[in-house]
Amino acid sequence: MCIGIEGRVVELDGGAPAAAPTGTVETAEGQRHVCFAFLPDVAVGDLVLVHSGFAINRLDDRGRDQ
């Protein structure tokens, strides 16, 4: 069984072009530094599912209480 945590992308790090994209995600537990290798087109403000330090899926937050 996998456990993922949802969070909002708050910052993208500018790195070397050959390096995997990384950034910061705000979760209920606080901020986490994650890798966006599976979501290279992620943008600040996106809601993502994080597992083991990787953003593995973009989530649809339409209809959620904000």
N, C-alpha and C positions, 0 to 999 in steps of 0.2 A: 504494500500500500504506500502511495506517495502522499506527502503532505506539502501543499503549496500555500503560500501566503500572498494575498493580493496587496498591491501597493500602487501608488501614483508616482510616475517618473517626475523628479524635481530638478535633475541636472544630468547633462550628458558631458562626459569628459572628452576633450579633444586629444587624441592620441596619434601615434604613428599610423599611417594609412594601412600598413600590413597587420597591425595589431587588432585584436577583437575589440569591438566597441564596448565601453563600460560607462557607468554612471551611478547616480544615487536614486533610490526609490524610498518614498515615505510610506511606512506601514503602520499598523496600529501599535506595534512594539517600538517604533522609532525608525531611524534612517538606516538603510543597508546599501552597501556598495555592491553592485551586481554587474554581471556580464550580459550584453545584449547580442551575443553571437547568433542566437536563433531568431532575433528580431532586429535586423540591421537598420530597418527604416522606422524604428521607434522614435517618438517625439516627446518632448516635455509636455506633461499633462495627461499622457496616456495612462490608462489603468492596465496593469500587467499582473500575471501570475508568476511568482518567484519560487523556484525550488533549487536547493543546493547551490545558491549563489548565481543562478542563471534565470533570466526572464524567459519563460518558456512559451508564453501565450499572451496575446493582447485580449483584454476582456472588454465586453460591451457594457458601458455604464449608463446607457439610456434608460430612463424610467426609475433610476435609483434616487432615493432621497439625498439631496446634497446639503 
